[in-house]
Structure formats: structure tokens, C-alpha cells
Amino acid sequence: MANSDRKSIVVLGAGVVGLTTAVSLQEQGNYNVTVLADAFPSDPKSVKYTSHWAGAILLNGMSGIDGTRNQLMIDAEKASLEVHMKLAASEGEASRAYLRIPAIMYLDTPLPSTNPLCQFPDFKIIPQEDLPPNTAHGISFTTLTIDPPLHLNYLVQRLSAAGGSLVRGSAMHINAILEGGAAIFAGRPPQAPAAIVNCSGLGARTLGGVEDGAVFPVRGQTVRIHAPWTRQLIMNPGPNPEEHTGVFPRASGDVYLVGTKHEDDWYPAPRPELTRKILELTLALCPEIAPPEVRAVRKPVVEDILPLILEEGVGLRPARKGGVRIQLEWLTAKDGGKVPLVHNYGHAGSGYEGSWGSADEAVKLLGSAFAQ
Ligand SMILES: Cc1cc2nc3c(=O)[nH]c(=O)nc-3n(C[C@H](O)[C@H](O)[C@H](O)COP(=O)(O)OP(=O)(O)OC[C@H]3O[C@@H](n4cnc5c(N)ncnc54)[C@H](O)[C@@H]3O)c2cc1C
């Protein structure tokens, strides 16, 4: 299709959801996509941009927040897993962000056989005699971890290569985009888009014209260390929000230590006492994060991990009561014309796990809107 015949689409949001949706739309060949956002992957990390802070492991069905998983999310995770597996196995740039890794998860009760995790490669129930003391149940399987900055930059490059573009701007009301498109945020004459796709994550709570009160943050505090000798993912969802513990190695040799799950907690900076607790819990869960030379001579302690720390951080998972919203709405433009608005936000703790599948769903909704 000639460039001038393509419909111009503004995708609001440059997190993993917005960028994946923008790539999926641009690669359709019918659209010219501009991503409008006030935070991008190349910016310094901030609490305003959750995608930098994800543990970014694929655990379909296990990293959700209670009450925020719906069928759309389950379907999106299933579809996304296939795409992530293909990208990880590819020869190209995309594969650099992925690490295929053996994983262990401890649980209070066995998983129902319908849980998608039971279909993961190498899935096994760990025999009782091999479990640590006071552990009721355990499973092992193979999964992928993703390095968020590498994956996000890959998405930006893929979007640009397909002809999409990025504009920085902060939209206070959806009607500003409806009337002026991304162009007004770039200081250019207004250019009303043919459609808007809203991937604003937590921003959907305050964005004028959307103001979705069901959206709320689930705060996660994390620590990143450099420990390339750790090549086992271990997770213990834990009995309470402070004891949600995970050790997630990445391809770079960095290891992400997570962290907490506090609902409605907006505090943007790491709390030192929680950092200490994360180190204690993750070291107890996985003593292998300590340097091998220390482990060779004695039991490691938290002080052995402190020199390995690269970063502490906080991310706010964009949760939504009732689950992810992937839905078509119609806006009325100034001239009375109807303009489709497709929502794709509220992925809680599963934005990477659901990114490709929810993008597909948004693409389908937009296609159906233009077909009406
Ligand atoms: C500790 C932690 C661990 C996690 N672990 C995992 C995991 O293992 N697996 C997994 O799949 N997920 C995980 N997640 C969740 C994952 O990070 C999120 O689901 C995902 O990043 C959400 O992406 P998003 O694109 O919706 O939001 P964001 O990344 O927050 O992006 C929102 C975008 O919208 C823009 N925006 C919003 N409002 C406006 C506005 N009004 N004007 C302009 N721009 C606007 C922002 O600038 C930004 O670009 C984890 C999260 C945390 C915090």
C-alpha cells in the first residue's frame, strides 16, 4: 500500500505493551503508526515507566495479581509465549534479550493440571525428599527470562525499520490526541489520527477521557546484582506481599532479585529495610547468588552480596480490577465523525508475558472497527 494511503494511528505509551502493539500494527502494512509517550526505553529509569523494572520471566499464569486475571490475559499469555520462544531461538538481534533457563518454583499447593505452566518444557513435580525443609510442593521446568532494556530497544528498532515513528509528549486528555494527533506534541500543525490505541498502563487511571478507576499500582521493589555464576531461576511466591521472592538470572550475567507485591502503594523510591529483606530472602532461597569463592569456605551472608549490587529500584505494576482491558470504544471528533479508540492496558505483573497476544487482539479490534 502506498504510504499516503495508510491510515495514521497514534499509539499512546512506549512501554512493552505500546511498543509491541505499535510493531504489530505497523507491520500490517495498512497503517502509519506514531508512538506518543512521555517516557521511552532510552530514558533514565523511573517509576513512571514500569517496563524497565520487570523481572520479565515467562511463567504463564503465575505472576498475576489476585483478581486481575481475565480470559483475555490468559489467551494473550498463551499466544505471546509462542512468539517469545521463536524470538529467543532466532539468529537475529531479538535473541540477545533472552536466556533459556531451568526454573524451580515452590508452592503451598500442587498446581491444577490445567495450569499453563504444566505444559512448559521439562515440567516435573519435584519429589518431596528433594524439597527444602518446610516446603509443601515444588515444580521444575524450563522457561525464558528477558532483559527488559534489550528487548525494549529491539522493539523500537523493529518499529523504526518498519516505518513507524516516536514522538515525546504528555497527553492530559485523549481529546488532545483526537484533535491534533501526535503532531501537536512535536510542535507541528495538527494532524487528526484515523484511530488511537491506548497503551498507557497506569496512566489510564488519570488520563482525561479514560480515567479508569479500576486501575491501581502493585509496587515491586527489586535489586539487580551481577552474579554470572547463577544459572538457575528460583521463585517462591511466598505467603505475603513482602515474601514474594525470586532469583531471575539474565543473559548478561546480571541477576534480578524480586521483590515485593504491595497493592495501592505509590512510594517511588527503594525502602532500605525492604532491600535488606530481599537480600536475606533471596540468599536463603538461593545461596548460589553468593560468589563461588565465598561458598567454598563458608555459609554466605548478606554482606557477601552487597558488593555485587548494581541497582535497586521500584516499579509499579499497572493492575486493573477485573483484568486487562482490550476493548474498542468510539470517540466523536469535532466534525462529528466517529474515531476508534482501542484500549490495551492493565497488564499487572504480566506485561511481557502477554505483550504479543494482547497486541494481536488490539490489531484485530482496530481492523474490525475500520471494517464497519
Ligand atoms: C518488580 C516487577 C516485576 C515484574 N515481573 C514481570 C514478569 O516477570 N513478567 C511480566 O510479564 N511482567 C512483569 N512485570 C510487569 C510488567 O513490567 C508490566 O506489566 C509492563 O511493564 C506494563 O507495561 P505497559 O507498557 O503497560 O506500561 P509502562 O511500561 O508503564 O508504559 C506506559 C507508557 O505509557 C506512557 N504514558 C502513560 N500515560 C501517558 C500520558 N498521559 N501521556 C503520554 N504518555 C503516557 C508512559 O510514558 C509509558 O511510555 C513486573 C513488574 C514489576 C514492577
The ligand as a Tripos MOL2 file, in Angstrom:
@<TRIPOS>MOLECULE
LIG
   53    58     1     0     0
SMALL
NO_CHARGES

@<TRIPOS>ATOM
      1 C1          9.0010   -5.8390   40.1410 C.3       1 LIG1
      2 C2          8.2560   -6.1880   38.9000 C.ar      1 LIG1
      3 C3          8.3620   -7.4520   38.3510 C.ar      1 LIG1
      4 C4          7.6820   -7.7890   37.1820 C.ar      1 LIG1
      5 N1          7.8630   -9.0270   36.6390 N.ar      1 LIG1
      6 C5          7.2430   -9.3490   35.4850 C.ar      1 LIG1
      7 C6          7.4440  -10.6210   34.8800 C.ar      1 LIG1
      8 O1          8.2110  -11.4410   35.3750 O.2       1 LIG1
      9 N2          6.8020  -10.9120   33.7170 N.ar      1 LIG1
     10 C7          5.9570   -9.9840   33.1300 C.ar      1 LIG1
     11 O2          5.3960  -10.2870   32.0790 O.2       1 LIG1
     12 N3          5.7480   -8.7740   33.6820 N.ar      1 LIG1
     13 C8          6.3530   -8.4410   34.8540 C.ar      1 LIG1
     14 N4          6.1240   -7.2300   35.4320 N.ar      1 LIG1
     15 C9          5.0430   -6.3870   34.8900 C.3       1 LIG1
     16 C10         5.4480   -5.5880   33.6720 C.3       1 LIG1
     17 O3          6.5800   -4.8070   33.9750 O.3       1 LIG1
     18 C11         4.2600   -4.6810   33.2880 C.3       1 LIG1
     19 O4          3.0990   -5.4580   33.1120 O.3       1 LIG1
     20 C12         4.5630   -3.9390   31.9980 C.3       1 LIG1
     21 O5          5.7950   -3.2940   32.0610 O.3       1 LIG1
     22 C13         3.4670   -2.9290   31.7170 C.3       1 LIG1
     23 O6          3.8100   -2.2860   30.5120 O.3       1 LIG1
     24 P1          2.9790   -1.0730   29.9560 P.3       1 LIG1
     25 O7          3.5060   -0.8070   28.5980 O.co2     1 LIG1
     26 O8          1.5230   -1.3250   30.1160 O.co2     1 LIG1
     27 O9          3.2950    0.1440   30.9790 O.3       1 LIG1
     28 P2          4.5830    1.0720   31.1220 P.3       1 LIG1
     29 O10         5.8280    0.3290   30.8920 O.co2     1 LIG1
     30 O11         4.4600    1.7720   32.4330 O.co2     1 LIG1
     31 O12         4.4300    2.1230   29.9610 O.3       1 LIG1
     32 C14         3.4250    3.1020   29.9830 C.3       1 LIG1
     33 C15         3.7250    4.0870   28.8800 C.3       1 LIG1
     34 O13         2.6140    4.9860   28.7600 O.3       1 LIG1
     35 C16         3.1130    6.3230   28.7670 C.3       1 LIG1
     36 N5          2.0440    7.1970   29.2500 N.ar      1 LIG1
     37 C17         1.1290    6.9320   30.2180 C.ar      1 LIG1
     38 N6          0.2700    7.9440   30.3310 N.ar      1 LIG1
     39 C18         0.6560    8.8820   29.4270 C.ar      1 LIG1
     40 C19         0.1510   10.1670   29.0590 C.ar      1 LIG1
     41 N7         -0.9420   10.6900   29.6300 N.pl3     1 LIG1
     42 N8          0.7940   10.8530   28.0860 N.ar      1 LIG1
     43 C20         1.8950   10.3270   27.4820 C.ar      1 LIG1
     44 N9          2.4030    9.1220   27.7850 N.ar      1 LIG1
     45 C21         1.7780    8.4170   28.7410 C.ar      1 LIG1
     46 C22         4.3560    6.2700   29.6270 C.3       1 LIG1
     47 O14         5.2050    7.3580   29.3820 O.3       1 LIG1
     48 C23         4.9600    4.9470   29.1510 C.3       1 LIG1
     49 O15         5.6660    5.1610   27.9550 O.3       1 LIG1
     50 C24         6.8130   -6.8430   36.5710 C.ar      1 LIG1
     51 C25         6.7250   -5.5580   37.1020 C.ar      1 LIG1
     52 C26         7.4280   -5.2220   38.2540 C.ar      1 LIG1
     53 C27         7.3090   -3.8290   38.7850 C.3       1 LIG1
@<TRIPOS>BOND
     1     1     2 1
     2     2     3 ar
     3     2    52 ar
     4     3     4 ar
     5     4     5 ar
     6     4    50 ar
     7     5     6 ar
     8     6     7 ar
     9     6    13 1
    10     7     8 2
    11     7     9 ar
    12     9    10 ar
    13    10    11 2
    14    10    12 ar
    15    12    13 ar
    16    13    14 ar
    17    14    15 1
    18    14    50 ar
    19    15    16 1
    20    16    17 1
    21    16    18 1
    22    18    19 1
    23    18    20 1
    24    20    21 1
    25    20    22 1
    26    22    23 1
    27    23    24 1
    28    24    25 2
    29    24    26 1
    30    24    27 1
    31    27    28 1
    32    28    29 2
    33    28    30 1
    34    28    31 1
    35    31    32 1
    36    32    33 1
    37    33    34 1
    38    33    48 1
    39    34    35 1
    40    35    36 1
    41    35    46 1
    42    36    37 ar
    43    36    45 ar
    44    37    38 ar
    45    38    39 ar
    46    39    40 ar
    47    39    45 ar
    48    40    41 1
    49    40    42 ar
    50    42    43 ar
    51    43    44 ar
    52    44    45 ar
    53    46    47 1
    54    46    48 1
    55    48    49 1
    56    50    51 ar
    57    51    52 ar
    58    52    53 1
@<TRIPOS>SUBSTRUCTURE
     1 LIG1         1 GROUP 0 **** ****
